[in-house]
């Protein structure tokens, strides 16, 4: 399996009346995104409201996605839980539903206990215990436990750990991970900030798992394909479309704003699951302006 290209961390649509998962809307979104040429999907990541959906719902989403996503595209499940035991259980469950890999964050409820050695042992135990590859998820803005570059270097020697997603948006952090996995045939670095996709590719990243790609999938794919083809001018132009919506919507308004943007663009966004709230009119105006500024709306 090659971890590369543009992978979308997709949203999770809910029924407006019941608050339950909305499978038809979910599948419709996947079909539209597939037509843009993306390399794959992360289901139940941060943009998919992973912290607000149940384990059995994650398994359901994976099954629905597997029916739509062809075998030549990656299907990755967000499967991090607080205990090693629960993480292994969920990873095995999504593997049975057809997930190609899992994206796993560090445990964080007891952050003072999560020293680098404890975090490393957690990931190693999970990787040892599951039948599909594991991708490390470094997202300290949501999960206040960092994966140190030194720990990443050790973990990426494990045969069942194939990469790391760095969502800090800090190119120095990304560069540190790239340095420690340099020369590895098994482990790749993916950027998690869509505003840095072009710059990350220049540094040597294998691609991006970027939420702004849900809003502008063809432009995200164009950045990657143009860069790989050596057409830096076209890659830069496509990147210029992504940067504003990433900053204003993904980073500025979060999941609720991404979902509203999707509604405006003809996808099935809908409201987030409580306690998250839909954006108010001021935020909606900001989102409309951000989309209009790059002629997406």
C-alpha positions as CSV (number, residue, x, y, z in Angstrom):
1,X,0.0,0.0,0.0
2,X,1.3,3.4,-0.9
3,X,0.3,6.3,1.3
4,X,0.3,9.2,-1.1
5,X,-1.7,11.7,-3.0
6,X,-4.7,13.7,-1.8
7,X,-6.9,11.9,0.7
8,X,-10.0,13.6,2.1
9,X,-11.0,13.4,5.8
10,X,-14.7,13.4,5.1
11,X,-17.5,14.9,7.1
12,X,-20.3,12.8,8.7
13,X,-23.8,13.8,7.6
14,X,-26.6,13.4,10.2
15,X,-30.3,13.2,9.7
16,X,-31.8,16.6,10.5
17,X,-34.7,15.3,12.5
18,X,-33.2,12.3,14.4
19,X,-29.6,13.1,14.6
20,X,-28.7,9.6,13.4
21,X,-26.2,8.9,10.6
22,X,-27.5,9.7,7.2
23,X,-26.2,6.9,4.9
24,X,-27.7,8.2,1.6
25,X,-26.1,11.6,2.1
26,X,-22.8,10.1,3.1
27,X,-22.7,7.9,-0.1
28,X,-23.7,10.8,-2.4
29,X,-20.8,12.9,-1.1
30,X,-18.3,10.0,-1.6
31,X,-19.4,9.6,-5.2
32,X,-18.9,13.3,-5.9
33,X,-15.5,13.3,-4.3
34,X,-14.4,10.2,-6.2
35,X,-15.2,11.9,-9.5
36,X,-12.5,14.5,-8.6
37,X,-9.8,11.9,-8.7
38,X,-8.8,11.9,-5.0
39,X,-6.6,9.1,-3.8
40,X,-8.8,8.0,-0.9
41,X,-10.7,8.9,2.2
42,X,-10.4,9.0,6.0
43,X,-13.7,8.2,7.6
44,X,-14.2,9.3,11.2
45,X,-11.3,11.6,11.4
46,X,-11.4,15.0,13.1
47,X,-13.4,16.6,10.3
48,X,-15.8,13.6,10.5
49,X,-16.5,14.4,14.2
50,X,-14.8,11.3,15.4
51,X,-15.0,12.4,19.1
52,X,-18.8,12.6,18.8
53,X,-19.7,9.4,17.1
54,X,-19.9,5.9,18.6
55,X,-17.7,2.9,17.7
56,X,-20.6,1.1,16.1
57,X,-21.3,4.2,14.0
58,X,-17.7,4.2,12.8
59,X,-18.1,0.6,11.7
60,X,-21.3,1.4,9.9
61,X,-19.7,4.3,8.1
62,X,-16.8,2.1,7.0
63,X,-19.2,-0.5,5.6
64,X,-21.1,2.1,3.7
65,X,-18.0,3.6,2.3
66,X,-16.5,0.3,1.3
67,X,-19.5,-0.2,-0.9
68,X,-18.7,3.0,-2.8
69,X,-14.9,3.3,-2.7
70,X,-13.2,1.1,-5.3
71,X,-10.2,-1.0,-4.3
72,X,-7.7,1.3,-6.1
73,X,-8.5,4.1,-3.7
74,X,-7.5,4.1,0.0
75,X,-10.1,3.8,2.7
76,X,-8.8,4.7,6.1
77,X,-10.7,4.7,9.4
78,X,-10.1,7.0,12.3
79,X,-9.8,4.5,15.1
80,X,-8.0,6.2,18.0
81,X,-9.5,5.5,21.5
82,X,-8.3,6.2,25.0
83,X,-7.3,2.7,26.0
84,X,-5.0,0.4,24.0
85,X,-7.6,-2.3,24.3
86,X,-10.4,-0.2,22.9
87,X,-8.2,1.0,20.1
88,X,-7.3,-2.5,19.1
89,X,-11.0,-3.5,19.2
90,X,-12.1,-0.7,16.9
91,X,-9.2,-1.2,14.5
92,X,-10.1,-4.9,14.2
93,X,-13.7,-4.1,13.6
94,X,-13.1,-1.6,10.8
95,X,-10.6,-4.0,9.2
96,X,-13.4,-6.6,9.0
97,X,-15.5,-4.0,7.2
98,X,-12.9,-3.4,4.6
99,X,-10.7,-0.6,5.9
100,X,-7.3,-0.5,4.2
101,X,-5.6,1.2,7.1
102,X,-6.3,3.0,10.4
103,X,-5.4,6.5,11.5
104,X,-4.7,6.5,15.3
105,X,-4.2,9.5,17.6
106,X,-2.4,9.2,20.9
107,X,-4.5,8.7,24.1
108,X,-4.9,12.1,25.8
109,X,-7.3,11.9,28.8
110,X,-4.3,11.5,31.2
111,X,-1.8,13.7,29.4
112,X,0.8,13.8,32.2
113,X,1.0,10.1,32.0
114,X,1.6,10.1,28.3
115,X,5.4,10.4,28.2
116,X,7.1,9.4,24.9
117,X,7.8,5.9,26.0
118,X,4.2,5.3,27.0
119,X,2.9,6.7,23.7
120,X,5.4,4.6,21.8
121,X,4.4,1.4,23.6
122,X,0.7,2.1,22.9
123,X,1.2,2.4,19.2
124,X,3.5,-0.6,19.1
125,X,0.9,-2.8,20.9
126,X,-1.9,-1.6,18.6
127,X,0.3,-2.2,15.4
128,X,1.2,-5.6,16.7
129,X,-2.4,-6.6,17.3
130,X,-4.2,-5.6,14.1
131,X,-4.4,-7.0,10.6
132,X,-4.1,-3.7,8.6
133,X,-1.5,-0.9,8.6
134,X,-1.5,1.9,11.1
135,X,-0.9,5.6,10.4
136,X,0.2,7.8,13.3
137,X,-2.0,10.9,13.8
138,X,-0.2,14.0,15.2
139,X,-2.9,16.6,15.9
140,X,-1.8,18.5,19.1
141,X,-4.4,21.2,18.6
142,X,-7.1,18.7,19.4
143,X,-5.2,15.9,21.2
144,X,-2.8,17.5,23.7
145,X,-0.2,14.7,23.5
146,X,2.5,15.2,20.9
147,X,4.3,12.5,18.9
148,X,7.9,13.4,19.2
149,X,10.1,13.1,16.1
150,X,12.3,10.6,17.9
151,X,9.3,8.5,18.8
152,X,8.2,8.7,15.2
153,X,11.6,7.5,14.1
154,X,11.4,4.4,16.3
155,X,7.8,3.7,15.4
156,X,8.3,3.9,11.7
157,X,10.7,0.9,11.9
158,X,7.7,-1.2,12.8
159,X,6.6,-3.3,9.9
160,X,2.9,-2.4,10.3
161,X,3.2,1.4,10.7
162,X,3.2,3.1,7.3
163,X,3.3,6.8,8.0
164,X,2.3,9.8,10.0
165,X,-0.2,12.6,9.4
166,X,1.1,15.9,10.8
167,X,-1.8,18.4,11.3
168,X,0.1,21.1,13.1
169,X,0.3,23.3,10.0
170,X,3.9,24.0,11.1
171,X,6.4,23.3,8.3
172,X,9.2,23.0,10.9
173,X,7.3,20.2,12.6
174,X,6.6,18.6,9.2
175,X,10.3,18.9,8.3
176,X,11.3,17.2,11.5
177,X,9.1,14.2,10.7
178,X,10.4,14.1,7.2
179,X,14.0,14.1,8.5
180,X,13.5,11.1,10.8
181,X,11.8,8.9,8.2
182,X,14.2,9.8,5.4
183,X,15.3,6.7,3.7
184,X,12.5,4.6,5.0
185,X,10.8,2.4,2.4
186,X,7.8,1.8,4.7
187,X,6.9,5.1,6.4
188,X,5.6,8.3,4.7
189,X,4.7,11.7,5.9
190,X,1.3,13.3,5.0
191,X,0.5,17.0,5.7
192,X,-2.8,17.7,7.4
193,X,-3.0,21.5,6.6
194,X,-4.3,22.2,3.2
195,X,-2.8,25.7,3.1
196,X,0.6,23.9,3.2
197,X,0.0,21.2,0.6
198,X,2.3,22.6,-2.1
199,X,5.0,23.6,0.5
200,X,4.8,20.1,2.0
201,X,5.3,18.4,-1.3
202,X,8.4,20.6,-1.9
203,X,9.8,19.4,1.4
204,X,9.2,15.8,0.5
205,X,5.8,14.9,1.9
206,X,4.0,12.1,0.1
207,X,0.8,14.0,-0.1
208,X,-1.9,15.4,2.2
209,X,-4.9,14.4,4.2
210,X,-6.6,17.8,3.9
211,X,-10.1,18.9,5.0
212,X,-10.1,21.8,2.5
213,X,-10.0,19.1,-0.2
214,X,-13.6,18.3,0.7
215,X,-14.5,21.9,-0.3
216,X,-12.3,22.1,-3.4
217,X,-11.3,18.5,-4.3
218,X,-10.3,19.2,-7.9
219,X,-7.9,22.0,-6.9
220,X,-6.3,19.8,-4.2
221,X,-5.8,17.0,-6.7
222,X,-4.4,19.6,-9.2
223,X,-1.8,20.7,-6.7
224,X,-0.6,17.1,-6.3
225,X,-0.7,16.0,-9.9
226,X,0.8,19.2,-11.3
227,X,3.6,19.1,-8.7
228,X,4.4,15.4,-9.6
229,X,4.4,16.3,-13.3
230,X,6.9,19.1,-12.7
231,X,4.3,21.9,-13.6
232,X,5.0,24.1,-10.6
233,X,3.1,27.0,-12.0
234,X,-0.1,25.1,-12.2
235,X,0.5,23.6,-8.8
236,X,1.0,27.0,-7.3
237,X,-2.2,28.4,-9.0
238,X,-4.2,25.5,-7.6
239,X,-2.7,26.0,-4.2
240,X,-3.8,29.7,-4.2
241,X,-7.4,28.5,-4.4
242,X,-7.0,26.3,-1.3
243,X,-5.2,28.6,1.0
244,X,-8.0,31.1,1.6
245,X,-10.8,28.6,2.3
246,X,-8.4,26.6,4.6
247,X,-7.6,29.6,6.7
248,X,-11.1,31.1,6.8
249,X,-13.2,28.0,6.9
250,X,-11.3,24.9,8.0
251,X,-9.0,26.6,10.6
252,X,-11.3,29.6,11.2
253,X,-14.7,27.9,11.7
254,X,-14.0,24.2,12.1
255,X,-16.3,21.3,11.3
256,X,-19.5,23.3,11.4
257,X,-18.2,25.8,8.9
258,X,-16.9,23.0,6.6
259,X,-20.3,21.4,6.6
260,X,-22.0,24.7,5.8
261,X,-19.6,25.3,3.0
262,X,-20.4,21.9,1.6
263,X,-24.1,22.7,1.7
264,X,-23.4,25.8,-0.4
265,X,-21.4,23.8,-2.9
266,X,-24.0,21.2,-3.5
267,X,-22.8,18.5,-1.1
268,X,-24.6,17.1,1.9
269,X,-23.2,19.1,4.8
270,X,-25.9,19.6,7.4
271,X,-25.5,20.4,11.1
272,X,-22.8,19.1,13.3
273,X,-23.7,16.8,16.2
274,X,-24.3,18.6,19.6
275,X,-22.6,20.0,21.5
276,X,-21.2,21.5,18.3
277,X,-23.5,24.2,17.0
278,X,-24.2,25.3,13.4
279,X,-22.5,28.6,12.4
280,X,-24.4,31.8,13.1
281,X,-25.1,34.3,10.3
282,X,-21.9,36.3,10.8
283,X,-19.8,33.1,10.4
284,X,-21.9,32.0,7.4
285,X,-21.2,35.3,5.7
286,X,-17.5,34.8,6.3
287,X,-17.7,31.4,4.7
288,X,-19.6,32.7,1.7
289,X,-17.1,35.5,1.3
290,X,-14.2,33.0,1.5
291,X,-15.7,30.8,-1.2
292,X,-16.6,33.7,-3.4
293,X,-13.1,35.2,-3.2
294,X,-11.7,32.2,-5.0
295,X,-14.7,31.7,-7.3
296,X,-15.8,28.5,-5.8
297,X,-19.3,30.0,-5.1
